[in-house]
Amino acid sequence: MRLPAAAPLVAAALIAAPADARTWTVGRAGADFPLIAPAIAAAAPGDVVEVTGGVYREDLVIDKPLTLVGIDRPVLIGTGEGTVVTITAGGAEVRGFAIEGSGTGQTNQMDAGIHLLSDGNRVTGNLLRRVFYGIVVVDARRNEIAGNEIHGLRDLPFGRRGDGIYLYRAPENVVARNRVSGERDAIYFQYAPRGRAIDNVVSDSRYALHDMFSDDTLIAGNEFGNSAVGANIMNSRRIRFEGNRILRNRGIPGVGVTLKECDDSTVSGNTFLGNLRGLLLDGSSNNRFAGNLFAANDTAVTLFSSAEANAFGGNRFDGNWSDVVLSGRDSRTQWSIDGRGNRWSRYRGFDFDGDGIGESPHPVTGAFERIEGANPAARLFLQSPAAAGLELAERASGAPAGDALDLAPMVSRGAARWPASATLAALALAAGAAAAAAGRRRTC
C-alpha cells in the first residue's frame, strides 16, 4: 500500500533549509571533522552533516534542525549506556546509518538506538541492531519513521527485550515500510492517537503490533507473522485495520488479531492464514468485519460473550479446523451486512435461483464448537471420531442448530448452484413420486 499522505504530513513540519546551508563532512580524507559530534556542534540550523562509511564510537544529541546522513552505511556504536542518538530539536533528519550499542535497560530507562523528543523529524533508511529499544518517540508528533530495519535482542526472553518502535503520548506519527523482528512489541502505539502503521513487515516478536489507548489509528498493508500475537489492539476506538496479512501466529496465546475493549472499528480486506486463532473479540462492540479471508487457521474467530453487536459480512472462511467458537452466548452478532453473509467452505446448502446467496441459513458454529465454547479443554478431541460423529448427526437432523446463524450465506460461482430448469425438474420428480405413493395407498 502506498503512503501518499506521509510526505506532506512530515514536510509541513520540517524547517526549510536556508539558501546558504552548508554541508559538513565527517570521516573521509580531507573531511571537516574525524567524529560526528563536533560536526553537529559546528553546524547551523538547516545544515547537512555527511558521514562517510566507517565505524564511529560515540553517543549523539541533535539539538538543532539539521540533516545527518550516512554515506556507504557508516556504523555508529554507542557507549553502551543510555541512547545512541537523541533528537531534541524539531525538523531534523537521520538516515543511512547502522546503529548499535545502546544501554540494555538496566537502569529501567528506555535505552534506544534513536530517541525522538520533538516534532516533525524523519528517521529513514537506518539499520538498528543490538539495541534495547529500536526507535522511541515520546511527547512528539508528526514524525516519520520509514524504511528502517530493526533487529531486537532475540536471544533474550520477551520480558527482557525492548520494543522495536515505541510511541508514547505521541499522536499523528507515521510508521511505514519498516522491517522489525526479534522484539517484545515490534510496533507499539500507547496513548498515541491518529497514528499510521503502513506497509511494515514484522516477525518473531511477542506482539507484532500493540495499540493501547490510541484512537483513530490506521493499520494498513502490513505483514504480521510468526509471533505470539499478530496485533493486540486494546482500549481504542475507530481503528481502521485494512489489507494486512496475518500469518502463522502460533505462540502463547497464539492469536492473529485481538480486539479487547475496542469499539466502532473496521477490519476489512485482511488475510488471516495459518494462525492458532485468527481473530479474538473480547469486550468489543459495534465493529465491522468485511471482506476478510480466514484460511487454514485452527480457529478462525473466537467470540467472548462480552463482544456485542458486531457485524460480519463478505468474509470467506476456508479450511479452518473451526470457523467460529463462541465462549458464552452470542451477543447480538450479525452474520450478514446489507443482506449478504459470508462464504463458508462447510456450507451444505444450495443456491436455487443463482443469486449468489444460499437458500438455507448456515450455523456458524458446529456441534463440537458449541461444546468447546463452554469447555475449552474439549478441543483436544476436535479431530476425533466422536467430533466427526457429532457433525454428521447434526447434518442428518436437517435443522440448523444454535442461534448463531448466517441467514444469507454467500455461495461461490459454480458451487452448490442449481439452474432453474433443474429446480423445476426436481419439483416435478417430487410431485410424481408423491402421486405414485398416493396411488399405491388407494390400491391397498
N, C-alpha and C positions, 0 to 999 in steps of 0.2 A: 504494500500500500504506500503510495506516495504521500509526502507531507507538505502540501502547498502552503499551509499556514505557518510553518515553523520559521521560515526565513523572515517574513515581516514581523512576526511576534518578537523575535530577538533583535532584529535590525532596528526596530523602533527604539530599543533601549540602549543600543550601542552609541557611544560618542564618536562622531565622525573624526577621522584623523585630520589634523590641520595640514595645510598645503606644504608647510616646512617641516613635516615629520621626518625624523631621522631614523635610519636603520643602524643598529649597533650589532657588531659581530662578536661571537664568542667561540674560542677553541681552535680555530684553524690558524695556520701560519699567517702572521700579519694581522690577526684579529685585534679588535679593540680591547678585549679582556680575556684572560685564561679561564675565568669562572663566571657563573651566571649571576650570582647575587650582586657583584659590583656593577654589572651592566644594568640590572634593574634599578639600582640606586642612582646611576647616572642618567637614565632615560627620563624624558619628559612625557607628560600625558600625550597619548596618541602615537608614540614612537613604537618601533618594531625591534625586538631583540631576536636575532637569528643565532641559533646554537647548532654548530656542525657536529657530525657523528663523533662519538667518543663516550667516555664514562666520566660523570661528574658526581662527586660525593658532597652533597650539601642540601640543606633544607631552605626553601624559598618562601618569601612573603611578597605577594604582588599587591602593592598599596596604591597603585595608580592605573588608569585605563591605558593599557598597552597590549601589544600582541607578542606573545612568547612562542616562537615557532622552532621546532626541531627539524633540522635538515639531515637526511640519512639516519633517522631514528636514533638520536643520542640517548644514552641510558643515564637517567637521573636516579641516584641511590641516596636515600635519606640517611640520617644519622642513626636510625633505629629507635628514636624516641619521638613521640608525637606524630605530626602530619608532615608529609614531604613538601607539598605546595599548598599554601594558604592564600586565598584571594579575598582581600578585604575591600577592594575598590570596584565599583561597578564599571561595566563596559570593557572588561579585559577578555583576552582570548589565550588559551593554551592548546597547542596542537602539535602532534607529530613526535611525542616522546614515549620512551619506555620508562615507567616509573615503578620503583620498588623500594623496600627498606623502610616502611613506616614502623611506628611502635606497634605493639601487639595487644593493646588494651589492658595492660597490667595495672594501670592506674585508673581503670574504669572510664577512660576517655575514648572518644570516637577517633582513634588514630587512623589516618586515612592516607591514601595516595594524594588526593586533592580534596580540599575543603573550601566550599564557597560560602561566604558570609555577606554577599552583596548581590545586587540585581543586574540583570542584563548581560551576563557573561556567556562565553561559549567555550566548551571543553570538547574538543573533537579529535578523532583520529589518534588517540593515545592507546598504549598497551600498559595495563596496570597488573602487576603480578607480585606475589609475596608481600602483599599489604593486608592489613587487618580489615578496614573498610576500603572500598574502591574510591567512590566519589560521594561526598556528603554535602548536602545543601541544607542550611539552617537559616530560618528567618530571612529568606531571599526569594525573589520571584523573577519570572520571565528569563530564566536561564535556559540555555540549550545544551544538552548532554547527548552527543550524537557520534556514532561511528567508532566508539571505543571498544576495546576488548579487555575484559576484566576476568582475572582468574583468582579465586579465593583460596583459602588455606584448606584445601580439600582433604588433607591427611588428618585434620582435627575433627572431633565430633561437632555436630551442628552448634551446640551450645557454646563452643569456644571460638567459633568463626564470627567475623563481622558480616556486614551486608555489602552487596555489590554497589548499588546506587541507592542511597538513603536520603529521602526528602522529608524534613521535619519542619512543620509550621511554614511551609514553602509552597504557596499557591502559584498556579499558572506557569509551571515549568514543563519543558518538553524533553522527553527521554526517548530517543529514536535511533534505530539501526545499530544498537549495541549488541555485543555478544558477551554473555555473562555465564560463568559456570563455577561450581565448587563453593557456593556461598551459603550462608544461613538463609537470609532473604535476599534474593538476587536483585529485585527492584522493589522498593518499599516506599509507598506514599503514606505518611502519617500526619494527620492534620494538614493535608496538602491538597486543597480542593482545586478543581478546574485544571488538573494536570493532564498530560498526554503521554501515553506509553504506546509507541507505534513502531512496528517492524523490528522488534528486538527478538533475539534468539537466546533462550535461556535453558540451561540443563544442569543436572547434578547438584541441586540445591534443596534446602528444606522446603521453602516456598519459592517458586519461580517468580511469582508476583504477590505482594502483600499490600492490601489497601485498607486503611483504617481511618474512619472519621474524615474521609476525603470525598466530598460530594462532587458530582458532575465531572468525574474522571472519564476520559476516553481511552479505552484499551483496545487497540485495533491492529490487525495484521501481524501479531506476534506468534512465535512458536514457543510453547512452554512444555518441556518434555523431560522424562526420565528423572523426575524429582519426587519428593514425598507428596507434595501438593502442587498442582499447576498454578492455580490462582486462588488465594484466600482473600475474599472481599468481605469486610465486616463493618457494620455500623455506618453505612454510607447510603446515599440516595442518588437517584438519577444517573447511575453508572451506564455507560454505553460500552458493551463488550461485544465487539464485532469482528468477524473474519479472522479469528485466531485459530491456531492448530494446537490442540491439547492432546499430547501423545504420551502414552506409556508411563503415566504417573502411578507407581505401584508400591511406594514405600509405606510407612506408617504415618498417617492414617490412609494414604493411598487414594486421593481424590483429584480428579481433573480440575474442577472448579467448585468452590464452596461459597455460597451466599448466606451469610449469617447476619440477621438483623439488617437486611438491605431491602429497600423498598423503591418502587417506581422506576425500575431499571429495565434495560433492554438487552437481551442476549440473543444475537442473531448472526446467522451465516458462519457459525463456528464448526470445526470438526473435532469431535471427541472420539479418539481412537485408541483402543487397547489399554484403557485405564482400569484400575481396580474398581473404582466408582467414577463415572463420568461427571455427574453433576449432583451436588447435595444442597438442599434448601432447608434452612433452619431459621425460624422466626422471621422470615422474609415474605413480604406481601406486595401484591399489585405489580408483579414483574411479568414481563412478556418474553416468551421464548419462541423464536420463529426461524425457520429455515436452517436449523442446525442438523448435522449428521452425527448420530450416535452409533458407532460400529465397533464390534468386537470388544466391547467392554464387559467386565464381569457383571457389573450392574450399571445400566445407563443412567438412571435417575433415581435418587433416593429422596423421598419427601418426608419430613417430620410433620406431625400434626400442627405444629406452630407455624408452618408455612401456609398462609391463607390467601385465597383469591388470586392465585397466579394463573396464567394462561399459556397453553402450548398449542401451536398451530403451524403446519407446514414443515414439521421436523420429520426426519427419517430415522427409524430405529431398525438396524440391520445387523443380525448375527450376534446380538448380545446374549450372554447367559441369562440375564434377567433384564427386561426392559425397564420396569418400574417396581420399586419396593416402597411401600407405604408403612412408615413407622407410626402407628396410631391411625386415626380416622383421616379421610381425605377432606381437607378443609376448603371446600368450595373451589377446588381446582377445575379450571375449564380446559378440556382436551380438544378444543377447536377454537379457531379465531375467524370471525366473519364467515361462518358456515363451512369452513374447511378444516378438517382434522389433520392427522399425521399419517405417514406411511409406516406400516408395521410389517416386518418380514414374517411375523407369526399370524397375520390376519388370514382367516379362512373363509371370509365372505365373498360375495360376488358383486360385480358392477353390471347389473342387468341393462341399464339404459345408457351405458357408455359415457357418463358424465364425469368419470374420474373419482367418484365417491361411492364407497361400498354401501350396499343396501341395508346391511345389518350393523349394529354397533359393535365395537371391539372392546373387550375388557382389558384395560391397560395392565392389570396385574393378573397373573395366573394363580391357580390354586396354591401352588407351593410358595409363591412370592407373598401371598397373604399370610401364610404360616410364618414365613421368615420375618415379616414386618413386626409380628408380635414376639418372635423368639429368634433373634439373630443367629444363635448357635445352630439353628436348623439348616443354615446354608451349607454346612458340612455334607448334607445329603442331597444337594441340589442336582447332581448328576446321577443320582441313584435310580434303580428301577422303581422304587416307591414314588419318587417325584414324577417319573415318566407316567406311572400308572394314574396318579392324581390328575395330570394334564389330560390323559386320554379319557378318563371318566368325566371330566368336566366338558370336554368336547362332545362326548356322547349324550350328555344331558340335553343339548340343543338350546339351552338358555344361557345368556351371559351372566356370570356370577359377579357379585360385588356391585358397589355403587360408583366405582371409578370407571367410567365408560367414555370412549371416544365415539360420539354419536355420528360423526361424519368422516370415517377413516378414508384416507386417500388411497387410491389404487393405481399402481404404475401402469403405463400403457402396455397392453399385451398380457397383463397378469390378472387372472381370475375375472375376465371380462366376457360376457355373453352378448352376441348381437341380438337384435330384436327378433329376428327370424328364429333363432334358437330358443328364445324365451317362449314364443308362440307355439313352437313345436313341443316344448316341454309341457306347456299347459294343455295342449291337445292330447298328448300321451296320458297325462294325469287324468283328464276328463274321460278318455276312452277306458282307462283302467277302472275308474270309478263306475262307469256304466256297465262294464263287464261284470264287476263284482256284484252290482245291484241285480243284474240279470240272473246270476248264479243263485243269489238268495231267493229270487222269485220261483225258480225251478226246484228249489229244495223242499 
